[in-house]
Amino acid sequence: MAGIIYTETRSATDSRTEIDIGDGRLMTITITHEGIIMDVFAGMPGLKGDHLGTAGMMFDEWADWVGGLMPRAYQMPDPTVA
């Protein structure tokens, strides 16, 4: 695996990042004024292959999830607590 390589493009309405994960998969992340959408493809950068799946959430849903609804297994340790 050669490592993760990413490219980013921005417009007035969104920000798009393509990430070559390095194992034959490509992830695209789109950030809009409403939220975040992530898509995963089996393929190389620029040659999006089979669509493997999509995950997305609105920013208010993310805030609710992180602020209390997120399962404890996903929570990061609090860096302010020794």
C-alpha positions in Angstrom: 0.0 0.0 0.0 1.4 3.3 -1.1 -0.5 5.4 1.5 -3.4 7.7 1.3 -3.5 10.3 -1.4 -6.2 13.0 -1.5 -7.3 15.8 -3.8 -9.7 18.6 -2.9 -11.9 21.0 -5.0 -14.0 23.8 -3.6 -16.9 25.8 -5.1 -19.3 28.3 -3.8 -21.7 25.5 -2.8 -19.5 22.6 -1.5 -16.1 21.1 -0.9 -15.2 17.8 -2.4 -12.3 15.6 -1.4 -11.3 12.4 -3.2 -9.2 10.0 -1.2 -7.2 7.1 -2.8 -7.1 4.8 0.2 -4.3 2.8 -1.5 -6.0 -0.6 -1.6 -8.0 -0.2 -4.7 -10.8 1.8 -3.1 -11.6 5.5 -3.6 -13.6 7.5 -1.0 -15.3 10.8 -1.9 -16.3 13.2 0.8 -18.7 16.1 0.0 -19.3 18.9 2.5 -22.2 21.2 1.8 -24.0 23.8 3.9 -26.3 21.0 5.1 -23.9 18.2 6.1 -21.4 15.6 5.0 -21.8 12.8 2.4 -19.2 10.0 2.0 -19.2 7.5 -0.9 -16.8 4.6 -1.4 -16.0 3.1 -4.8 -13.9 0.1 -5.9 -11.6 1.7 -8.4 -8.7 4.0 -9.0 -8.7 7.9 -8.7 -10.5 9.4 -11.7 -12.0 6.1 -12.7 -14.7 5.6 -10.2 -15.7 1.9 -10.3 -18.4 0.0 -8.5 -20.2 2.1 -5.9 -19.7 0.2 -2.6 -21.8 2.5 -0.4 -22.8 5.9 1.0 -23.0 7.4 4.4 -24.1 10.9 5.3 -25.5 13.1 8.0 -26.7 16.6 8.4 -24.6 18.8 10.7 -27.4 19.0 13.4 -27.6 15.1 13.3 -23.8 14.9 13.8 -23.9 17.4 16.7 -26.7 15.3 18.4 -24.8 12.1 17.8 -21.5 13.3 19.1 -23.1 15.3 21.9 -24.8 12.4 23.5 -26.3 9.8 21.2 -23.0 8.4 20.0 -22.4 4.9 21.3 -19.6 4.9 24.0 -17.5 2.6 21.8 -17.0 5.3 19.3 -16.2 8.1 21.7 -12.7 9.6 21.8 -11.0 10.1 25.2 -11.4 13.5 26.7 -8.0 15.2 26.3 -8.7 17.5 29.2 -9.1 14.6 31.7 -5.8 13.2 33.0 
